Amino acid sequence: MTTTTYSDDYLREILGAVRTIAMVGASPDWVRPSHFAMKYLQRKGYRVIPVNPRAAGTEILGEKVYASLADVPDRIDMVDVFRNSDAAGPITDDAIGCAKEKGITVIWMQLGVVNEAAAERARAAGLKVVMDRCPKIEYGRLFTELGWSGVNSGIISAKRPKARP
């Protein structure tokens, strides 16, 4: 069973608590979704540290790029997985291995990225997990800053949720 349904309170709590995000799969190419998401999150006050072995040693949006989570010298609150579902497993394992040293508390897998086995390992290690969501879109939705981007994702709706009895 895949669990990709999260309460607004759960997502809001995560986005309100984290300050530093390691974005695994961040791209230096300005037209890539990861670049756009990184820029948006920086503008909302998050420090986003790019992790991309091919771009290691360069800079993306003013932040030094690291080859792996283990190479990041700073505290990391959340790991944002901007890779495919298969790659999410090893990335999650790396995050679990670094969690105590780096302070990692959240594994967030981007839209279309679902790896239930990795999520279970992360939960067993005491980490919070979000799959198949974009923190940029969720931030905009939850903090009333919804812009034109990400609206046609199937996650966001203009319909009011039905009241629960």
Backbone bond lengths (Angstrom), bond angles and torsions (degrees), N, CA, C in turn:
res aa  C-N    CA-C-N  psi(-1)  N-CA   C-N-CA  omega(-1)  CA-C   N-CA-C  phi
1 M - - - 1.455 - - 1.536 109.91 -
2 T 1.296 116.79 131.80 1.451 121.86 178.81 1.521 109.28 -94.97
3 T 1.311 116.88 131.89 1.455 121.20 -179.98 1.517 109.35 -112.10
4 T 1.325 116.00 99.36 1.461 120.57 179.08 1.527 111.40 -125.51
5 T 1.321 116.40 23.00 1.452 121.41 176.65 1.526 108.00 -108.16
6 Y 1.316 115.42 126.32 1.460 120.77 -176.04 1.519 109.08 -133.41
7 S 1.309 116.41 143.59 1.460 119.70 177.30 1.527 109.29 -72.68
8 D 1.302 115.65 153.24 1.462 120.09 176.17 1.525 110.50 -60.09
9 D 1.333 116.77 -36.68 1.464 120.13 179.58 1.528 111.16 -62.14
10 Y 1.327 116.54 -41.50 1.470 121.59 179.56 1.530 110.18 -62.00
11 L 1.333 116.95 -48.69 1.464 120.98 180.00 1.526 111.59 -66.04
12 R 1.325 116.28 -41.45 1.468 120.87 179.92 1.530 110.13 -64.08
13 E 1.324 116.71 -40.24 1.468 120.90 178.42 1.535 110.77 -61.22
14 I 1.318 116.25 -45.19 1.465 120.19 179.10 1.523 110.82 -62.65
15 L 1.335 116.52 -52.25 1.467 119.62 -176.98 1.523 112.63 -65.98
16 G 1.330 116.69 -25.51 1.457 120.41 177.34 1.520 113.08 -79.92
17 A 1.328 116.95 -25.43 1.468 121.03 -175.08 1.523 113.60 -91.53
18 V 1.330 117.61 -35.12 1.467 119.09 -175.83 1.525 110.91 -78.51
19 R 1.318 115.58 147.93 1.462 120.84 175.80 1.517 111.19 -124.16
20 T 1.338 116.95 -30.32 1.459 120.98 -177.89 1.519 109.44 -121.40
21 I 1.323 115.37 126.54 1.462 122.61 -177.06 1.521 108.79 -120.21
22 A 1.332 116.43 128.22 1.461 120.62 170.55 1.522 106.25 -93.84
23 M 1.329 117.29 117.70 1.456 121.88 -178.84 1.525 108.73 -99.43
24 V 1.328 115.40 102.71 1.458 121.05 -179.20 1.529 107.87 -83.87
25 G 1.323 115.38 117.26 1.461 121.40 -175.48 1.511 112.27 103.66
26 A 1.326 116.65 11.68 1.467 120.31 176.87 1.528 108.65 -60.40
27 S 1.328 115.67 138.94 1.459 120.20 -177.39 1.524 111.43 -112.78
28 P 1.355 116.18 140.59 1.459 119.39 174.00 1.534 112.28 -75.54
29 D 1.318 117.37 -10.79 1.464 122.86 -178.59 1.531 109.29 -79.29
30 W 1.318 117.24 114.32 1.459 122.32 -172.73 1.528 114.10 -61.44
31 V 1.329 119.31 -17.17 1.466 120.10 -179.59 1.531 112.75 -92.22
32 R 1.318 118.07 -2.66 1.464 121.46 179.77 1.533 109.90 -81.13
33 P 1.329 117.09 144.17 1.472 120.05 179.95 1.523 113.70 -56.12
34 S 1.333 118.25 -36.16 1.466 119.73 -179.08 1.529 111.06 -64.21
35 H 1.321 116.98 -36.59 1.470 121.11 179.26 1.532 109.85 -65.10
36 F 1.326 115.66 -44.79 1.465 121.15 -179.85 1.522 110.39 -64.00
37 A 1.345 116.96 -44.39 1.468 120.92 -179.97 1.527 110.53 -64.33
38 M 1.326 116.77 -41.00 1.465 120.61 179.19 1.527 110.69 -61.54
39 K 1.311 116.27 -46.63 1.466 120.95 -179.52 1.528 111.05 -61.18
40 Y 1.322 116.48 -43.59 1.466 121.17 179.50 1.528 110.42 -61.88
41 L 1.326 116.74 -49.12 1.466 120.33 -178.26 1.523 111.82 -63.15
42 Q 1.334 117.65 -36.57 1.467 120.61 175.14 1.522 110.30 -61.07
43 R 1.306 116.79 -42.11 1.466 120.78 -179.00 1.525 112.08 -68.09
44 K 1.316 116.95 -18.31 1.466 121.20 177.38 1.518 111.96 -93.49
45 G 1.329 116.77 7.05 1.447 120.74 173.42 1.517 116.01 99.87
46 Y 1.325 117.78 0.35 1.463 120.37 177.56 1.523 109.63 -83.63
47 R 1.310 116.18 147.16 1.452 120.17 167.56 1.519 105.43 -91.76
48 V 1.309 117.05 122.95 1.462 121.80 -179.37 1.520 107.87 -114.33
49 I 1.324 115.35 117.29 1.460 121.97 -179.02 1.525 108.20 -100.54
50 P 1.335 117.57 116.63 1.464 120.06 -178.77 1.534 112.13 -76.32
51 V 1.335 115.08 136.34 1.462 122.20 176.11 1.521 106.98 -123.65
52 N 1.348 115.27 114.15 1.457 121.15 -177.89 1.522 107.69 -159.63
53 P 1.345 117.95 107.81 1.467 119.64 -175.59 1.527 114.21 -57.36
54 R 1.334 117.70 -32.27 1.473 119.94 -179.02 1.524 112.83 -72.97
55 A 1.319 116.63 -23.57 1.467 120.14 -178.49 1.525 112.02 -109.65
56 A 1.331 117.78 8.13 1.465 121.62 -177.00 1.525 111.24 -54.40
57 G 1.332 114.78 137.36 1.457 121.06 179.30 1.519 113.40 92.02
58 T 1.325 117.76 -15.41 1.461 120.95 176.53 1.528 107.88 -93.04
59 E 1.321 116.13 -169.92 1.463 121.01 176.26 1.513 110.31 -125.02
60 I 1.318 115.45 144.73 1.459 122.71 170.20 1.522 106.47 -125.20
61 L 1.303 116.14 122.82 1.467 122.96 178.93 1.528 112.22 48.28
62 G 1.336 115.39 42.76 1.460 121.19 175.41 1.515 115.79 82.61
63 E 1.317 117.81 1.08 1.467 121.33 179.58 1.524 109.75 -112.10
64 K 1.328 116.37 136.92 1.458 121.18 176.62 1.520 109.71 -65.17
65 V 1.331 116.00 139.19 1.459 122.14 179.78 1.523 109.00 -93.63
66 Y 1.331 115.97 134.93 1.460 122.43 179.06 1.523 109.93 -111.75
67 A 1.320 115.59 153.36 1.464 121.23 -178.26 1.525 112.43 -76.78
68 S 1.323 117.58 -28.73 1.463 121.08 -177.86 1.523 109.88 -152.17
69 L 1.311 116.06 166.67 1.465 120.73 176.98 1.527 110.60 -60.85
70 A 1.329 116.54 -39.73 1.465 121.09 -179.30 1.525 111.82 -61.48
71 D 1.335 117.63 -27.31 1.466 121.59 -179.01 1.525 113.25 -78.18
72 V 1.319 117.41 -17.89 1.467 120.71 -178.57 1.528 108.02 -70.27
73 P 1.347 118.00 120.83 1.467 119.58 -175.88 1.529 114.10 -80.87
74 D 1.309 117.48 -9.12 1.454 121.52 -172.77 1.531 112.37 -105.11
75 R 1.308 114.33 169.88 1.458 121.88 175.23 1.530 108.94 -65.45
76 I 1.327 115.96 143.21 1.466 122.97 177.48 1.527 107.06 -129.05
77 D 1.313 117.52 125.76 1.465 120.05 177.30 1.528 111.71 -88.00
78 M 1.334 115.37 -39.11 1.460 120.39 -173.83 1.520 110.44 -138.36
79 V 1.320 116.20 142.12 1.463 121.71 173.56 1.521 107.14 -107.32
80 D 1.326 116.32 119.16 1.465 123.46 178.52 1.527 107.26 -99.57
81 V 1.322 116.85 113.43 1.466 122.41 -175.83 1.524 109.48 -89.73
82 F 1.328 116.16 104.71 1.461 123.05 178.29 1.520 109.05 -104.62
83 R 1.334 115.74 47.22 1.459 123.40 178.06 1.517 107.56 -131.54
84 N 1.322 117.98 -179.94 1.462 119.69 -177.37 1.528 111.53 -77.97
85 S 1.326 115.67 172.40 1.467 121.53 -175.61 1.522 112.90 -60.93
86 D 1.339 117.79 -37.32 1.465 120.11 178.56 1.525 111.03 -65.79
87 A 1.320 117.34 -41.43 1.468 121.36 -179.93 1.526 111.69 -69.77
88 A 1.324 117.08 -22.00 1.472 120.67 -179.33 1.525 111.95 -62.39
89 G 1.334 117.90 -29.45 1.464 120.72 179.33 1.514 112.60 -62.92
90 P 1.345 118.83 -58.81 1.471 119.75 178.50 1.527 113.34 -62.39
91 I 1.321 117.66 -34.63 1.470 120.35 178.47 1.525 109.49 -65.06
92 T 1.325 116.45 -43.08 1.467 120.59 178.11 1.522 110.39 -62.23
93 D 1.329 116.78 -42.40 1.467 120.17 178.25 1.531 111.07 -61.84
94 D 1.329 117.28 -40.50 1.465 120.94 176.41 1.529 110.13 -62.18
95 A 1.330 116.08 -42.74 1.466 120.42 -179.95 1.526 111.02 -64.15
96 I 1.321 116.88 -41.87 1.466 120.23 177.60 1.524 109.68 -61.12
97 G 1.324 116.30 -42.65 1.464 120.86 179.55 1.514 113.34 -63.97
98 C 1.326 116.94 -29.96 1.468 122.02 -178.70 1.532 112.98 -96.92
99 A 1.319 117.32 -7.13 1.469 121.66 -169.34 1.523 113.10 -55.13
100 K 1.304 117.00 -49.42 1.468 120.01 -175.76 1.532 111.04 -64.97
101 E 1.319 116.09 -47.00 1.466 121.52 -177.96 1.530 112.22 -66.79
102 K 1.336 116.98 -40.55 1.466 121.24 -172.91 1.529 113.65 -96.72
103 G 1.342 117.41 -14.09 1.463 120.07 -179.59 1.511 114.02 87.19
104 I 1.312 118.48 15.70 1.467 121.99 -177.66 1.529 110.04 -64.21
105 T 1.331 115.49 128.94 1.465 120.94 179.50 1.526 113.08 -122.58
106 V 1.344 117.25 -12.54 1.468 120.86 -174.20 1.525 110.80 -138.03
107 I 1.328 115.70 136.05 1.465 123.05 167.45 1.519 105.65 -110.98
108 W 1.323 116.52 121.84 1.472 121.77 -178.75 1.515 107.27 -121.00
109 M 1.333 116.64 118.20 1.460 121.49 178.77 1.528 108.93 -101.31
110 Q 1.309 115.61 132.25 1.459 123.22 -174.39 1.525 113.63 -65.07
111 L 1.324 115.59 173.26 1.465 121.87 176.81 1.518 110.65 -50.97
112 G 1.306 116.99 131.01 1.455 122.11 178.96 1.522 114.20 83.17
113 V 1.321 117.45 -4.54 1.467 121.23 -178.83 1.530 108.68 -103.20
114 V 1.331 114.41 112.51 1.466 121.42 179.30 1.520 107.78 -135.90
115 N 1.311 116.15 124.44 1.460 121.64 175.62 1.520 106.43 -143.85
116 E 1.331 114.85 91.56 1.465 120.80 -174.55 1.521 112.13 -62.57
117 A 1.329 118.16 -37.89 1.471 120.46 179.51 1.532 110.17 -62.51
118 A 1.333 116.75 -43.29 1.466 120.60 178.20 1.527 110.21 -65.49
119 A 1.319 116.55 -39.76 1.464 120.52 178.82 1.521 111.15 -62.19
120 E 1.319 116.78 -42.10 1.468 120.37 178.41 1.522 111.13 -62.86
121 R 1.328 117.53 -41.46 1.463 120.88 177.70 1.530 110.48 -62.58
122 A 1.315 116.35 -41.59 1.467 120.58 179.64 1.529 110.91 -65.28
123 R 1.322 116.64 -45.39 1.476 120.14 178.54 1.534 110.41 -61.48
124 A 1.331 116.56 -41.80 1.468 120.86 178.80 1.528 111.34 -62.17
125 A 1.329 116.59 -27.78 1.469 121.55 178.30 1.530 111.60 -86.99
126 G 1.340 116.88 1.89 1.460 121.19 176.94 1.513 115.20 90.23
127 L 1.334 117.40 13.18 1.459 120.57 -179.83 1.524 110.58 -94.80
128 K 1.311 116.03 150.51 1.456 121.45 171.82 1.519 107.37 -81.40
129 V 1.330 116.16 150.07 1.464 120.81 -176.97 1.523 109.93 -133.02
130 V 1.331 114.85 138.68 1.455 122.84 170.40 1.527 106.02 -132.62
131 M 1.344 116.24 132.26 1.467 120.86 177.46 1.523 109.45 -125.66
132 D 1.338 114.87 152.52 1.459 122.41 174.14 1.530 112.98 58.45
133 R 1.319 115.86 39.63 1.456 122.68 177.39 1.525 108.77 -141.50
134 C 1.315 116.32 155.76 1.462 122.41 175.85 1.529 108.07 -112.86
135 P 1.340 118.36 124.88 1.467 118.53 179.97 1.522 112.61 -62.48
136 K 1.319 117.74 -29.59 1.469 120.50 177.12 1.528 110.44 -63.91
137 I 1.317 116.48 -47.58 1.463 120.79 -179.79 1.524 110.49 -66.59
138 E 1.326 116.33 -44.12 1.464 119.50 -178.64 1.521 111.18 -66.14
139 Y 1.314 118.32 -38.06 1.459 121.05 176.84 1.530 109.68 -59.65
140 G 1.316 115.72 -49.59 1.456 119.84 -179.99 1.515 112.81 -60.57
141 R 1.312 116.24 -40.55 1.470 121.04 -179.42 1.526 111.29 -69.52
142 L 1.313 116.99 -44.71 1.462 121.20 -173.88 1.520 113.72 -79.73
143 F 1.303 117.01 -27.18 1.453 120.39 -177.19 1.525 111.23 -111.65
144 T 1.325 116.17 29.31 1.471 126.18 174.09 1.518 113.85 50.43
145 E 1.317 116.04 41.83 1.459 120.39 176.94 1.517 110.55 -121.51
146 L 1.306 116.68 30.94 1.453 120.20 -175.84 1.516 109.96 -64.16
147 G 1.319 114.90 121.27 1.454 121.41 177.59 1.514 109.76 -106.11
148 W 1.304 116.46 -165.72 1.461 120.78 -177.76 1.516 112.47 -73.27
149 S 1.317 118.25 -24.30 1.465 120.98 -174.95 1.515 111.41 -79.76
150 G 1.296 116.79 136.73 1.454 121.64 174.94 1.509 114.41 83.44
151 V 1.325 117.74 4.62 1.449 119.90 -175.55 1.525 111.89 -70.24
152 N 1.311 118.45 -34.21 1.457 120.99 -175.67 1.533 111.78 -92.71
153 S 1.315 117.05 37.16 1.462 121.30 -176.83 1.518 113.04 -86.56
154 G 1.333 117.06 -14.62 1.451 119.57 -175.17 1.517 111.77 86.07
155 I 1.322 117.53 -7.21 1.459 121.73 179.66 1.521 109.61 -96.18
156 I 1.303 116.36 -37.16 1.453 121.92 -176.86 1.524 108.93 -93.11
157 S 1.308 115.70 138.22 1.450 120.17 -179.93 1.519 109.57 -138.33
158 A 1.323 116.03 147.69 1.450 121.08 175.46 1.525 111.30 -83.10
159 K 1.312 116.74 -10.09 1.456 121.22 -179.71 1.516 110.24 -76.82
160 R 1.312 114.76 138.83 1.454 119.43 175.80 1.518 109.22 -72.66
161 P 1.341 116.50 140.73 1.462 117.55 176.41 1.515 110.41 -64.56
162 K 1.309 116.37 144.91 1.462 120.84 179.53 1.521 108.61 -69.19
163 A 1.313 114.98 139.23 1.470 120.22 178.58 1.518 109.69 -65.46
164 R 1.311 114.32 139.72 1.461 119.42 177.69 1.516 109.14 -87.87
165 P 1.324 117.22 140.66 1.497 119.00 -179.32 1.506 111.54 -68.56
